[in-house]
Amino acid sequence: MLARPGPFPVMGWFKVKDGRVVYSDQITRDPFAAWIAKPEGAAAIASVAARMRFKLLGKTRAARKQVWRELVSAIRSSEGRAALQAAADAYNRSLISLAYAQALPRATVALHRLVLIPRALVAERARAPISARLNQCVALAARPAAEREFLYTTVMAQIDESMRNARPAVQKPLNGHEGWVVIGTDTRFEWVDRYWSGDGWTGHWFVYELPRAGLSRADRKAVEHAVETMRASVGNLSRERRQALVKLAAITVS
């Protein structure tokens, strides 16, 4: 079963700089506001409020301010900043590791591999390493389970959003891992039922095994053509076939 990681409104906790996702040091409140409006977030706030003494403006309001203040303090500590950057790198490695899953759509262009990777599959694979990286910050690891879950899902959504906002392309790729680059994205294609993946994880990434010598103009055109051909071909897959490919890829990659 795929994890259901979101989505939350994304407002720039991360940015892309020189082709790499980096922590931006901008912790906006929007994801937190969306979370406390949901049952799980409201329950977490209610638990904190229940332990408070009388507050003139209300214990719920005070609890919201306290939780947000403590989360921001932990994130902005030196340990917290390092943990968020490590989480971004973990997402990158998780994405590229799936390029080796043989079940996924792929092509060979200029003697190098082009692979389509569903975003829902990346979210599932990245969850554990991102959680582990965030827990390297003692202050974050000490937060209640509900708050840690909020952070895991939000950080992953923020990283993914920063990459999509960069609009990767063959001529403007995002740096990957082990010589791979991200050269395209799609957010509309539904690979698995949204009940399992969440509304925020439709679509896929295109990654390419970049030659060390780079690409000639003709090779770039060939890669772009291959991306469009692959984009069109997956549209003919049945819902059952899409889900089968994702499940097979999840168990075949090491």
C-alpha positions as CSV (number, residue, x, y, z in Angstrom):
1,M,0.0,0.0,0.0
2,L,1.3,3.4,-0.9
3,A,1.7,6.0,1.8
4,R,-0.7,8.9,1.7
5,P,1.6,11.9,2.2
6,G,-0.5,15.0,1.6
7,P,-1.1,17.3,0.0
8,F,-0.5,20.6,1.9
9,P,-0.3,24.1,0.4
10,V,3.4,24.6,-0.5
11,M,5.0,28.0,-0.1
12,G,8.7,27.6,-0.5
13,W,10.5,25.9,2.3
14,F,12.9,24.7,-0.4
15,K,14.2,26.2,-3.6
16,V,16.3,25.1,-6.5
17,K,19.8,26.6,-6.8
18,D,22.3,25.6,-9.5
19,G,20.2,22.6,-10.3
20,R,20.0,21.3,-6.7
21,V,17.1,21.5,-4.1
22,V,18.3,23.5,-1.1
23,Y,16.6,24.5,2.1
24,S,15.5,28.1,1.7
25,D,15.2,29.1,5.4
26,Q,11.7,30.3,4.7
27,I,9.3,28.5,7.0
28,T,5.8,29.7,6.0
29,R,2.8,29.0,8.1
30,D,0.4,27.9,5.3
31,P,1.0,24.1,5.6
32,F,0.6,24.3,9.4
33,A,-2.7,26.2,9.0
34,A,-4.0,23.6,6.6
35,W,-2.9,20.8,8.9
36,I,-4.7,22.2,12.1
37,A,-7.8,22.6,10.0
38,K,-7.8,18.8,9.4
39,P,-9.0,16.3,12.1
40,E,-5.5,14.9,12.8
41,G,-4.1,18.4,13.3
42,A,-7.0,19.6,15.4
43,A,-6.6,16.6,17.6
44,A,-2.9,17.3,18.1
45,I,-3.7,20.9,19.1
46,A,-6.5,19.8,21.4
47,S,-4.1,17.5,23.2
48,V,-1.7,20.3,23.9
49,A,-4.6,22.7,24.9
50,A,-5.8,20.1,27.4
51,R,-2.6,20.3,29.4
52,M,-2.7,24.2,29.6
53,R,-4.1,26.3,32.4
54,F,-6.7,29.0,31.8
55,K,-5.8,31.3,28.9
56,L,-7.7,34.6,28.5
57,L,-7.9,34.3,24.7
58,G,-8.6,30.6,24.7
59,K,-6.4,27.5,25.2
60,T,-6.8,26.3,21.6
61,R,-5.5,29.5,20.2
62,A,-2.6,29.5,22.7
63,A,-1.8,25.9,21.9
64,R,-1.7,26.6,18.2
65,K,0.8,29.5,18.8
66,Q,2.9,27.3,21.1
67,V,3.1,24.3,18.8
68,W,4.0,26.5,15.7
69,R,6.6,28.5,17.7
70,E,8.3,25.3,19.0
71,L,8.3,23.7,15.5
72,V,9.8,26.8,13.9
73,S,12.4,27.0,16.6
74,A,13.4,23.4,16.1
75,I,13.5,23.7,12.3
76,R,15.6,26.9,12.4
77,S,18.2,25.5,14.7
78,S,21.5,24.4,13.2
79,E,20.5,20.7,13.6
80,G,17.1,21.4,12.1
81,R,18.5,23.2,9.0
82,A,20.9,20.4,8.4
83,A,18.1,17.8,8.8
84,L,16.0,19.6,6.2
85,Q,18.8,19.8,3.7
86,A,19.5,16.1,4.3
87,A,15.8,15.4,3.6
88,A,16.1,17.1,0.3
89,D,19.1,15.0,-0.7
90,A,17.3,11.9,0.5
91,Y,14.3,12.7,-1.8
92,N,16.7,13.1,-4.7
93,R,18.4,9.8,-4.1
94,S,15.0,8.0,-3.7
95,L,13.8,9.4,-7.0
96,I,16.9,8.4,-8.9
97,S,17.1,4.9,-7.3
98,L,13.8,4.2,-9.0
99,A,15.4,4.7,-12.4
100,Y,16.7,1.1,-12.0
101,A,13.2,-0.4,-11.5
102,Q,12.8,-2.5,-14.7
103,A,9.0,-2.4,-14.7
104,L,8.8,1.3,-15.4
105,P,8.5,2.8,-18.9
106,R,11.9,3.5,-20.4
107,A,13.8,4.2,-23.6
108,T,17.4,4.5,-24.8
109,V,18.5,7.7,-26.4
110,A,22.0,8.5,-27.4
111,L,23.0,5.2,-25.8
112,H,21.7,6.3,-22.4
113,R,18.6,5.5,-20.5
114,L,15.4,7.7,-20.2
115,V,13.0,6.5,-17.5
116,L,9.5,7.6,-16.4
117,I,9.0,7.5,-12.6
118,P,5.5,7.9,-11.0
119,R,5.5,10.6,-8.3
120,A,3.4,8.5,-6.0
121,L,6.1,5.8,-6.1
122,V,8.8,8.4,-5.2
123,A,6.7,9.6,-2.3
124,E,6.4,6.0,-1.0
125,R,10.1,5.3,-1.4
126,A,11.3,8.6,0.1
127,R,9.2,8.6,3.2
128,A,11.5,6.4,5.3
129,P,14.8,8.1,4.5
130,I,13.2,11.6,4.9
131,S,11.8,10.6,8.3
132,A,15.2,9.3,9.3
133,R,17.0,12.5,8.2
134,L,14.5,14.7,10.1
135,N,14.9,12.6,13.2
136,Q,18.6,13.4,13.2
137,C,17.5,16.7,14.7
138,V,16.9,15.9,18.4
139,A,14.4,18.7,18.9
140,L,12.3,17.4,15.9
141,A,12.6,13.8,17.0
142,A,11.2,14.8,20.4
143,R,8.0,16.2,19.0
144,P,4.8,14.3,19.4
145,A,4.0,11.7,16.8
146,A,1.3,13.7,15.1
147,E,3.6,16.7,14.7
148,R,6.4,14.5,13.3
149,E,3.9,13.1,10.8
150,F,3.0,16.6,9.8
151,L,6.6,17.5,9.3
152,Y,7.4,14.4,7.3
153,T,4.6,14.9,4.8
154,T,5.0,18.6,4.5
155,V,8.8,18.5,4.0
156,M,8.3,15.9,1.2
157,A,5.6,17.9,-0.5
158,Q,7.7,21.1,-0.2
159,I,10.7,19.4,-1.8
160,D,8.6,18.0,-4.6
161,E,7.0,21.3,-5.2
162,S,10.2,23.2,-5.5
163,M,11.4,20.8,-8.1
164,R,8.2,21.1,-10.2
165,N,8.4,24.9,-9.9
166,A,11.8,24.8,-11.4
167,R,10.3,23.4,-14.6
168,P,13.1,20.9,-15.4
169,A,13.8,20.3,-19.1
170,V,16.5,18.8,-21.3
171,Q,18.1,22.2,-21.6
172,K,17.6,23.0,-17.9
173,P,17.8,19.8,-15.9
174,L,17.9,19.3,-12.2
175,N,20.9,17.5,-10.8
176,G,20.2,13.9,-9.8
177,H,22.4,11.2,-8.4
178,E,24.9,8.9,-10.0
179,G,25.0,10.8,-13.3
180,W,21.2,11.1,-13.7
181,V,19.3,14.3,-14.2
182,V,15.6,15.2,-14.0
183,I,14.4,16.6,-17.3
184,G,10.6,16.8,-17.1
185,T,7.5,16.3,-15.0
186,D,3.7,15.8,-15.2
187,T,1.1,16.2,-12.5
188,R,-2.1,15.1,-14.2
189,F,-1.6,11.4,-15.0
190,E,-3.1,9.1,-12.4
191,W,-1.0,6.0,-11.8
192,V,-2.7,4.7,-8.7
193,D,-6.0,5.3,-7.0
194,R,-5.9,8.7,-5.2
195,Y,-7.3,7.1,-2.1
196,W,-3.9,5.5,-1.6
197,S,-1.5,8.1,-3.1
198,G,-3.3,11.3,-2.1
199,D,-4.4,14.1,-4.5
200,G,-1.0,15.7,-4.4
201,W,1.0,12.8,-5.9
202,T,-0.4,12.2,-9.4
203,G,1.8,12.4,-12.5
204,H,5.5,11.4,-13.0
205,W,9.1,12.5,-13.4
206,F,11.3,12.0,-16.5
207,V,14.9,11.2,-15.6
208,Y,17.8,10.7,-18.0
209,E,21.2,9.2,-17.7
210,L,23.3,12.1,-18.8
211,P,26.5,11.3,-20.9
212,R,29.6,12.7,-19.3
213,A,30.4,14.6,-22.4
214,G,27.0,16.2,-22.4
215,L,24.5,16.2,-25.3
216,S,24.8,17.5,-28.8
217,R,22.0,19.6,-30.1
218,A,20.8,16.6,-32.2
219,D,20.8,14.4,-29.0
220,R,18.8,17.0,-27.1
221,K,16.2,17.0,-29.8
222,A,16.2,13.2,-29.7
223,V,15.7,13.2,-25.9
224,E,12.9,15.7,-26.1
225,H,11.2,13.7,-28.8
226,A,11.5,10.5,-26.7
227,V,10.0,12.3,-23.7
228,E,6.9,13.3,-25.8
229,T,6.6,9.9,-27.3
230,M,6.7,8.2,-23.9
231,R,4.3,10.8,-22.5
232,A,1.8,9.9,-25.2
233,S,2.3,6.2,-25.0
234,V,1.5,5.9,-21.3
235,G,-1.8,7.5,-21.9
236,N,-2.9,4.3,-23.6
237,L,-2.3,2.2,-20.5
238,S,-5.3,0.9,-18.7
239,R,-5.9,1.7,-15.0
240,E,-5.1,-1.9,-14.1
241,R,-1.9,-1.9,-16.1
242,R,-0.8,1.4,-14.5
243,Q,-1.3,0.1,-11.0
244,A,0.4,-3.2,-11.8
245,L,3.5,-1.4,-13.1
246,V,3.8,0.7,-10.0
247,K,3.4,-2.3,-7.7
248,L,6.0,-4.3,-9.6
249,A,8.4,-1.4,-9.7
250,A,8.1,-1.0,-5.9
251,I,9.2,-4.6,-5.3
252,T,11.8,-5.0,-8.0
253,V,14.1,-2.0,-7.2
254,S,16.8,-2.7,-4.6
